Amino acid sequence: MVDKSQLLRGTLEGCIVKIIGDEETYGYEIISRLQDYGFDDVREGTTYPILVRLERKKFITSKYKESPLGPKRKYYFLTETGEEFLNEFQTVWNDVKESVDKVMKGE
């Protein structure tokens, strides 16, 4: 059986950076958007450690902001380094996807 989590490991970093790059957002919203995109198995235990790692790498930064529905939320923002990472990730992802598609199609 294929271990989906192994395939997702590096891919989720790029997807999370892309979501944050689209607009400032907070953890729960990131998880919801990933699930909307079809990452049904993604949960808090997967996402929050990635957010911490991305912040340590200086790809993202965060700030607590007021929430209309209760306590302050930690919002994430893309940094310049994060934009560079995202551009590189998209290039590498497209190359890998193209190669895997060729193999799967027998080209």
Phi and psi restraints in degrees (value plus and minus 20) as a CYANA .aco file:
   2 VAL   PHI     -98.6   -58.6
   2 VAL   PSI     110.3   150.3
   3 ASP   PHI    -107.0   -67.0
   3 ASP   PSI      79.4   119.4
   4 LYS   PHI     -79.4   -39.4
   4 LYS   PSI     -55.5   -15.5
   5 SER   PHI     -82.7   -42.7
   5 SER   PSI     -53.9   -13.9
   6 GLN   PHI     -85.1   -45.1
   6 GLN   PSI     -61.0   -21.0
   7 LEU   PHI     -87.3   -47.3
   7 LEU   PSI     -53.2   -13.2
   8 LEU   PHI    -100.7   -60.7
   8 LEU   PSI     -39.7     0.3
   9 ARG   PHI     -65.4   -25.4
   9 ARG   PSI     -82.2   -42.2
  10 GLY   PHI     -99.7   -59.7
  10 GLY   PSI     -47.4    -7.4
  11 THR   PHI     -84.8   -44.8
  11 THR   PSI     -58.6   -18.6
  12 LEU   PHI     -83.2   -43.2
  12 LEU   PSI     -55.8   -15.8
  13 GLU   PHI     -76.4   -36.4
  13 GLU   PSI     -69.6   -29.6
  14 GLY   PHI     -82.7   -42.7
  14 GLY   PSI     -60.1   -20.1
  15 CYS   PHI     -86.6   -46.6
  15 CYS   PSI     -61.0   -21.0
  16 ILE   PHI     -86.2   -46.2
  16 ILE   PSI     -62.3   -22.3
  17 VAL   PHI     -81.7   -41.7
  17 VAL   PSI     -59.4   -19.4
  18 LYS   PHI     -83.4   -43.4
  18 LYS   PSI     -64.1   -24.1
  19 ILE   PHI     -81.5   -41.5
  19 ILE   PSI     -64.4   -24.4
  20 ILE   PHI     -87.8   -47.8
  20 ILE   PSI     -55.4   -15.4
  21 GLY   PHI     -86.4   -46.4
  21 GLY   PSI     -48.5    -8.5
  22 ASP   PHI     -89.7   -49.7
  22 ASP   PSI     -57.7   -17.7
  23 GLU   PHI    -190.2  -150.2
  23 GLU   PSI     131.4   171.4
  24 GLU   PHI     -79.2   -39.2
  24 GLU   PSI     120.5   160.5
  25 THR   PHI    -177.2  -137.2
  25 THR   PSI     153.0   193.0
  26 TYR   PHI    -140.4  -100.4
  26 TYR   PSI     147.4   187.4
  27 GLY   PHI     -71.1   -31.1
  27 GLY   PSI     -72.9   -32.9
  28 TYR   PHI     -80.3   -40.3
  28 TYR   PSI     -58.9   -18.9
  29 GLU   PHI     -85.8   -45.8
  29 GLU   PSI     -58.4   -18.4
  30 ILE   PHI     -81.5   -41.5
  30 ILE   PSI     -66.0   -26.0
  31 ILE   PHI     -80.9   -40.9
  31 ILE   PSI     -65.3   -25.3
  32 SER   PHI     -80.3   -40.3
  32 SER   PSI     -63.1   -23.1
  33 ARG   PHI     -86.6   -46.6
  33 ARG   PSI     -61.4   -21.4
  34 LEU   PHI     -80.1   -40.1
  34 LEU   PSI     -63.5   -23.5
  35 GLN   PHI     -84.7   -44.7
  35 GLN   PSI     -58.7   -18.7
  36 ASP   PHI     -81.9   -41.9
  36 ASP   PSI     -53.9   -13.9
  37 TYR   PHI     -98.4   -58.4
  37 TYR   PSI     -25.2    14.8
  38 GLY   PHI      90.7   130.7
  38 GLY   PSI     -18.2    21.8
  39 PHE   PHI    -105.9   -65.9
  39 PHE   PSI      50.6    90.6
  40 ASP   PHI     -83.8   -43.8
  40 ASP   PSI     -48.1    -8.1
  41 ASP   PHI    -105.7   -65.7
  41 ASP   PSI     -23.8    16.2
  42 VAL   PHI     -96.1   -56.1
  42 VAL   PSI     108.4   148.4
  43 ARG   PHI    -152.2  -112.2
  43 ARG   PSI    -199.5  -159.5
  44 GLU   PHI     -78.6   -38.6
  44 GLU   PSI     -60.7   -20.7
  45 GLY   PHI     -84.0   -44.0
  45 GLY   PSI     -39.5     0.5
  46 THR   PHI    -113.3   -73.3
  46 THR   PSI     -63.6   -23.6
  47 THR   PHI     -95.9   -55.9
  47 THR   PSI     -67.0   -27.0
  48 TYR   PHI     -83.6   -43.6
  48 TYR   PSI     -59.7   -19.7
  49 PRO   PHI     -82.6   -42.6
  49 PRO   PSI     -53.3   -13.3
  50 ILE   PHI     -87.0   -47.0
  50 ILE   PSI     -62.0   -22.0
  51 LEU   PHI     -81.0   -41.0
  51 LEU   PSI     -61.2   -21.2
  52 VAL   PHI     -82.3   -42.3
  52 VAL   PSI     -65.4   -25.4
  53 ARG   PHI     -81.8   -41.8
  53 ARG   PSI     -63.7   -23.7
  54 LEU   PHI     -84.7   -44.7
  54 LEU   PSI     -55.0   -15.0
  55 GLU   PHI     -89.9   -49.9
  55 GLU   PSI     -59.4   -19.4
  56 ARG   PHI     -83.7   -43.7
  56 ARG   PSI     -55.1   -15.1
  57 LYS   PHI     -98.4   -58.4
  57 LYS   PSI     -24.7    15.3
  58 LYS   PHI      47.8    87.8
  58 LYS   PSI       6.1    46.1
  59 PHE   PHI    -101.1   -61.1
  59 PHE   PSI     -48.8    -8.8
  60 ILE   PHI    -153.9  -113.9
  60 ILE   PSI     142.5   182.5
  61 THR   PHI    -154.7  -114.7
  61 THR   PSI     147.5   187.5
  62 SER   PHI    -159.7  -119.7
  62 SER   PSI     142.1   182.1
  63 LYS   PHI    -174.3  -134.3
  63 LYS   PSI     117.6   157.6
  64 TYR   PHI     -99.0   -59.0
  64 TYR   PSI     113.1   153.1
  65 LYS   PHI    -152.4  -112.4
  65 LYS   PSI     134.8   174.8
  66 GLU   PHI     -79.0   -39.0
  66 GLU   PSI     126.8   166.8
  67 SER   PHI    -138.1   -98.1
  67 SER   PSI     118.5   158.5
  68 PRO   PHI     -90.1   -50.1
  68 PRO   PSI     -33.8     6.2
  69 LEU   PHI    -133.3   -93.3
  69 LEU   PSI      -0.2    39.8
  70 GLY   PHI     124.8   164.8
  70 GLY   PSI    -159.0  -119.0
  71 PRO   PHI     -86.5   -46.5
  71 PRO   PSI     145.0   185.0
  72 LYS   PHI     -78.8   -38.8
  72 LYS   PSI     130.0   170.0
  73 ARG   PHI    -134.5   -94.5
  73 ARG   PSI     129.5   169.5
  74 LYS   PHI    -109.5   -69.5
  74 LYS   PSI      90.1   130.1
  75 TYR   PHI    -115.2   -75.2
  75 TYR   PSI     123.0   163.0
  76 TYR   PHI    -129.2   -89.2
  76 TYR   PSI     124.4   164.4
  77 PHE   PHI    -152.9  -112.9
  77 PHE   PSI     127.8   167.8
  78 LEU   PHI    -101.6   -61.6
  78 LEU   PSI     118.9   158.9
  79 THR   PHI    -117.1   -77.1
  79 THR   PSI     154.2   194.2
  80 GLU   PHI     -82.2   -42.2
  80 GLU   PSI     -60.6   -20.6
  81 THR   PHI     -82.6   -42.6
  81 THR   PSI     -58.0   -18.0
  82 GLY   PHI     -84.7   -44.7
  82 GLY   PSI     -57.4   -17.4
  83 GLU   PHI     -83.9   -43.9
  83 GLU   PSI     -60.9   -20.9
  84 GLU   PHI     -84.1   -44.1
  84 GLU   PSI     -63.7   -23.7
  85 PHE   PHI     -79.8   -39.8
  85 PHE   PSI     -65.0   -25.0
  86 LEU   PHI     -81.7   -41.7
  86 LEU   PSI     -64.0   -24.0
  87 ASN   PHI     -81.0   -41.0
  87 ASN   PSI     -63.8   -23.8
  88 GLU   PHI     -86.8   -46.8
  88 GLU   PSI     -62.5   -22.5
  89 PHE   PHI     -78.7   -38.7
  89 PHE   PSI     -65.2   -25.2
  90 GLN   PHI     -82.1   -42.1
  90 GLN   PSI     -59.6   -19.6
  91 THR   PHI     -84.8   -44.8
  91 THR   PSI     -69.3   -29.3
  92 VAL   PHI     -84.4   -44.4
  92 VAL   PSI     -62.7   -22.7
  93 TRP   PHI     -79.6   -39.6
  93 TRP   PSI     -65.2   -25.2
  94 ASN   PHI     -82.1   -42.1
  94 ASN   PSI     -59.6   -19.6
  95 ASP   PHI     -83.8   -43.8
  95 ASP   PSI     -67.0   -27.0
  96 VAL   PHI     -84.5   -44.5
  96 VAL   PSI     -65.6   -25.6
  97 LYS   PHI     -79.1   -39.1
  97 LYS   PSI     -64.7   -24.7
  98 GLU   PHI     -81.4   -41.4
  98 GLU   PSI     -63.7   -23.7
  99 SER   PHI     -85.3   -45.3
  99 SER   PSI     -64.7   -24.7
 100 VAL   PHI     -85.0   -45.0
 100 VAL   PSI     -61.4   -21.4
 101 ASP   PHI     -79.0   -39.0
 101 ASP   PSI     -61.7   -21.7
 102 LYS   PHI     -82.3   -42.3
 102 LYS   PSI     -63.7   -23.7
 103 VAL   PHI     -82.8   -42.8
 103 VAL   PSI     -66.0   -26.0
 104 MET   PHI     -85.9   -45.9
 104 MET   PSI     -51.4   -11.4
 105 LYS   PHI    -108.3   -68.3
 105 LYS   PSI     -27.0    13.0
 106 GLY   PHI      53.0    93.0
 106 GLY   PSI       8.5    48.5
